[in-house]
């Protein structure tokens, strides 16, 4: 004991304790921790395992250097964004240039350098203490027992992960049969914020859910071996994601997730690496030209007053004289990671459930035609539900993912895109395509706008993590949603005003990725991932400058002519290229609503198979889309 009380030893042990305390900082900020006792247990087991394996601190202290260096970033994200370092943040760090970092940090760069110097000094002092002492070596026979116990637990966990675990038997057969109905259906809703299981998680494992509910055998992973599943009592009392939240060794799990996402991104990108559109601008003029594409999020057509909604949710956009609303645009599937690829590439709607695509997006076509391209996003780049979008984003010349808060209550407002937009417009390149991927009306709706836009009351503004399955909050939920549309109106109006100030040939197209169901009438569904008209029918419009109309009068005329045509997000790719008069191999001008060759085509939506939207009945208050004929089978 006297040995442990020596200053050098105390300093070393307290440093390790402080590292392990990092995940508990949110509790000091008044936030609730998820599974704190599991977190403590995992951290204790990790320290025991590393110490037992390496025997003395000097042998593993170098491994802790990344954790020491990452502590300031972890604390910063906790304080200002409500979450720690994620795969998305690692992606931003890996892809941000020194110049962009300096622009983001500004004068704070000196503070950051001072903090990092302090952290390095802290690590060096602990390294000296670890190297100098032998009193903390684990030489006792208990070391081997600890290793054996941890190895047995690891084998048990690996076996259960590979071959499955039997679900816990219900208390009674009656309970198993009856079950406990949820107050409102959000299963397979695609609902997810940064605090839940994941974003746009519309594909729940129904078989596993069923097994858990009935007490039957839970499914195993696909494997050639058919070994028996573990009994439920042998299940380890921890969740794998809890290890990822631990510190310092949880950083290994986050790094592994980042590597997996990078590799997956590379595999998707390799499918289209050799693809080319052979694109060119038909009659390139000398005047500067800007095309802006805004991809909205979770926006519902009938909540825009531009489209007839009784509340004035578009007081600014309605004043734009050169704005043409598109009345009948349908998205094929109500999930961002599946719908956006259809918007920005030629990926057919009926292939939207499949991973990857062999072609590139309109970003590459614009680049080939001589435009400098930008992808400016207030969404996230990496993660199980976001990588399919970022693989296309990587085609851009300039890529900026600006949302450090993910989909949590601490996310940035969409106005964070204004400065990057102005920087892009100030670039000397004469022709530019700028994509703005907004956070729009992604849940939690009340966290998507500043206080001054909280117009309709009562709302959820200021409520931390409201119980979204509680149908009693329906009025507050709907009021907050409408206020988020009001903020979107202001955001888009500011983007248009910025383009107007340039007084040059400019055009802007907006389309939402999908809509939302909002406990409409007697409907007990909410959010997205369902098969309702509320989620398939999305708002869209085109704005153009006076200079654009002078250059392309025929396109403006065709746009106005087709404003009420039956359109799908499949039309966006073709129309956006036609907007800048870009020609390319295999073009389909009949799919561009700015072209006189335009023709309407069949529109399929993900509803009990691929249903023909224009051959469907709309059923009940949920407005389910039901094909009158037999829907097409889906391939995943």
LUMMI-348018 format. One record per residue (C-alpha): x, y, z. Coordinates in steps of 0.02 Angstrom, whole numbers, plus 50000, padded with zeros to 5 digits. Example, Ala and Ser with C-alpha at 12.3 -4.5 7.8 and 13.67 -1.06 7.14 Angstrom:
506154977550390;506844994750357;
This chain:
500005000050000;501425011950041;502135008649868;500485013749787;500455029849888;502075036049813;501745052149712;502315044749545;501225029449566;499715039649623;499945051349475;499965036649354;498455027849430;497445044049443;497855047749260;497165030949209;495635034049318;495355050949235;495445042849063;494155030049115;493035043949184;492875052749015;491245043648965;490445049549127;490695068049090;488925069749019;488265065549193;489175081049259;488275090949124;486585084949186;486305071849050;485725054149078;486985040349046;486505024648952;486925008649049;488205016649169;488495000649268;488854990849109;490065004549060;490975003249226;491064984449214;491724984749036;493054997549078;493614987549230;493694971549128;494674980448990;495964987249112;496144970249194;496344962049025;497654974148960;498614974249124;498574955349137;499124953148957;500534965948961;501014963549143;501684981149173;501074998749123;502655002849027;502204989248901;500484996248858;500655014748895;501105019048715;499425011748662;498565025248765;499315039748668;497815041148546;496625041348695;497615055348779;497645065548618;495785062748587;495205068248761;495025086848715;494005082648560;492905070448656;492555083348792;492205096948662;490945086048573;490125081148737;489925099248792;489345106948628;488565092448532;487985080148663;488975065148600;490735058448590;491855054548443;490935044048314;491355035948148;490685051748065;491875062848164;493345051748121;492865053547938;492835072547953;494545072548038;495275060947906;494615071147760;494835088947822;496335098147754;497415109447865;496735124647774;494925119747810;495385116147991;496115133548011;494585141447932;493455131848051;494465135348209;494915153348174;495745161348326;495335145848427;496775136948342;497995144348471;496935138048614;496855120948533;498735120348510;498985125148692;497785111648749;498635098548640;500345103648707;499675101348884;498975084248842;500615078648764;501535084448919;500295074849027;500575059048926;502475061048932;502475063049121;501395047549142;502545038249022;504045042649130;503125036549285;502595020349198;504345016849134;505195020449300;504145009449412;504104990549432;502994991149586;501424990649477;501944974749385;500654960849397;501684945849450;500394937049558;499614920449507;497934929349494;498554936449329;498354919649244;496644917149322;496094934149257;496704930049083;495794913349085;494164921249145;494224934949013;494654922448877;493164911548927;492004926748923;492674931648752;492404914148684;490634913848755;490234930748677;490964925648508;489994909248509;488364918148547;488694931148414;489034917848283;487734904648325;486394914348419;485614914348592;483934907448642;482684921048685;482104922548864;480534912348898;478994923048936;478244923149109;476734913549049;476034906248890;474634918848897;475844933248905;476804926148758;475224924448657;474464941148700;475974952248706;475914970448756;475324982148619;476294997948594;475385014548612;475815018948433;476675009648295;478445014948259;479094997748213;479984997748047;479695016448044;481415021347989;481345033048138;483005036548217;483925050848295;485725051048346;485265044048517;484335028848456;484795013348360;485245022648203;484695034848068;483435029847935;483375012348008;481835006747913;482314988547894;482044980148062;482404961648078;480624955348095;481154937348124;482234942148273;480884953248345;479644939148332;480814927248417;481094939148560;479234941848584;478744923648585;480174915648676;480674905148527;482444902448469;483294918448416;484084917248244;485944914548223;487064923148100;487224914847931;488534901347951;488954884647874;489064876348045;487444872348135;488004871848314;486704873948452;486244891148515;486724896448689;485404896148825;484784913448874;485614912749045;487324911348960;487114928048874;488414940848930;487574955349022;488314968448907;487954976348738;489344977648611;489014996048579;489354999548764;491164994548739;491285007248598;490705020748719;492015016248849;493685024948869;495105023148828;494995005848749;493305009148666;494235019748540;494815003348462;493004998848422;492665016048349;494225014748243;493694997448183;491975004248135;492815018548042;493945006447948;492444995547903;491485010447836;492995016547737;493234999447660;491374998147619;491445015547543;492935010447439;492054994747379;490525004647326;491595017647240;492605004547146;491034998547057;490925015046964;492755020246963;492975018446774;491275025546728;491135041346623;489665051046553;490685059446415;489695074846464;489865092046388;488885108146388;487975109746222;488365128146195;489505134246334;489385152946353;490675165046421;489585170946567;489835163546742;488515150446784;487955143246952;486795128546981;486255124547159;485445108147207;484645107647381;484195090547449;482895092247586;482575080247729;480935072947795;479885086747717;478065083647681;477195090747528;475545095647609;476385105347751;477025118547631;475855133447611;476545134847433;475595118747404;473975124347487;474285121347673;473195132647781;474635138047894;475825150647816;477385139847822;478145148047667;477955166847693;479605170747605;479645158347461;477895163547407;478605180747368;479845173947240;479225177947066;480415166146976;479975150847081;479015136447003;478305123247121;478175105347060;476495098647115;476665079847096;478395073047138;478525055547212;479995047447300;480095028647281;480635024347457;480525033947621;482295032147686;483725044247654;485085031547616;483955023447486;483085038547412;484545050647388;485525039247268;483975038947156;483925058047160;485745061047116;486095046846995;485235036346862;484935022346986;483175015846948;481905017147086;481604998547081;483454995647121;483485007547268;483494993547397;485114986547324;486824992247386;487935001647266;487735006747086;488885004946936;488705023046880;489225039646955;488105054246998;487705070946915;489235077947008;490385068846887;489355073846736;489485092146787;491365090246817;491585082946642;490625097746572;491835110046651;490965114346815;491815114846984;490765104347102;490385105947287;489525094547413;489095104747568;488155094447696;487325096847864;487075078147875;488365064947922;489585055947810;489905039047889;488815026647978;487755011647935;486415022447856;487415036447778;488875028947682;487845025047524;487555043847506;489345049247545;490035037547411;489235049247283;489725064847380;491555059947361;491435063547175;491395082347212;492925093547199;492555101047369;491735090647506;491215097547675;490205088247806;489815101347939;488665092648062;489685087748215;488095083748312;487445069848201;485555068548218;485505073048403;484695087848489;486375096748474;486495096548285;486895112248189;485495122048108;485525122047918;486135139947917;487875133047951;487925130147763;487855148847724;489695152947743;490305137747642;489025142647508;489695160447502;491475153947493;490995142647348;490155157047255;491705167747282;492825154647202;493555161147038;492955145846941;491685152746815;490505137846819;489955129146978;488765115647038;488415117047225;487455103447317;486745108147488;486165093047589;485115100047729;484525092447892;482805099647858;481455092047967;482365076748031;481745071748204;481815079448335;480845092648240;480945105748379;482845104848373;482945109548190;482595128148211;483065142648325;481865149048458;481215163348350;480465150748228;479475141648363;477855149348298;476485136748333;476075131848512;476115120848611;477725113548543;479135101948592;480405116048593;481555113948743;480945096248781;482435084448787;482085067548707;480175067948703;479305051048705;478915050148520;477825034548539;476625044048653;475185049148542;474675062048673;476055073548609;475275073648435;474835092448441;476565097448502;477395085948376;476405093148230;476675111148286;478545108448298;478555100148128;477685115148049;478935126848131;480345116648055;479555119547883;479475138147924;481345137947959;481665128447797;480715142247707;481875155247784;483425144747747;482965142547563;482485160847545;484205165847611;485055154247486;484045162047344;484445179647408;486295175247407;486155169747226;485205185547181;486575196247255;487805188747130;486735195346986;487265181446869;486575166546776;485955155446918;484675141846951;484155131747102;483205115447120;482495108947284;481775091847320;481515082447483;482145064647504;480505058647584;479065064747691;478355060447862;476815052447937;476235062248090;474855052648180;473645059448050;471825058048098;471595040848177;473235034548104;474395027648238;475965028448130;477305041748143;478925046948059;479475037247904;479845020147833;478005016247807;477025014947645;475985030747660;475655044447535;476265056947664;478005049747646;478035046947458;477345063947401;478745076647425;478915095447399;479995101647254;480275117747160;481445126647039;482035144647053;482975154046916;483755171146897;483285183746764;484935180146677;484505161646672;482825165346591;483675176046459;484905162146419;483685147546425;481925154146387;481365137446314;481855128046472;480895140246582;479375138446469;479445119446480;479685120246668;478095130346687;477185119046566;477615103346665;477405110246840;475875099146868;476555083746779;476705066846864;478535066546916;479685055547019;481375058547099;482045048246953;481725063846848;482895074646951;484545068246880;483995070946700;483195087746735;484665094646833;485865090846692;484665098046565;484535113546674;486335117946626;486095111446448;487305097046478;487285083046349;487965065646386;487985047846323;486335038746347;485375054346396;483495053146413;482795070346378;481045063246390;481385061846579;481815080346597;480365091646645;481335106446571;481295098746398;479995098546260;480315079946237;479695076246414;478535061446438;477765054646597;478305037246651;477725024146775;478095028446956;478445014347078;478475015647267;479035003647403;477334997947465;477034979247487;478234976547342;478484989047201;476764996847183;476245007447035;475845023747122;474685029746984;473725013346987;473445013347174;472075017047299;472445027747452;471805018847606;471245026047773;471905040247879;473675033547859;473415035347671;474255018747632;474685016347449;473895000147389;474184994547209;472574989347123;473564975847034;474894964047100;476464973847150;478134969347072;479274958347176;480764966847258;482574961647254;483774966947391;
